[in-house]
Amino acid sequence: MEKEHYLSFLALVSFDRVQIVKLYPEQAPAARFAGARRGDVLYAFCNRHGLYRVKAAALR
């Protein structure tokens, strides 16, 4: 990622919890989430393009 264009955070939202990973421009845009299940939703915030939403079934 670059300082001008990067993901600020990733958040996995499930029925009973939210897992958030803060990201910085200097690090790779990757994270591991414990217990991701079908139906969970992943949110990613890009400093240029805003908030993205992806269903967990599409992540595999």
Summary of the structure (lengths in Angstrom):
residues: 60
radius of gyration: 11.7
end to end distance: 22.4
largest distance: 34.4
contacts: 131
relative contact order: 0.29
helix: 7%
strand: 43%
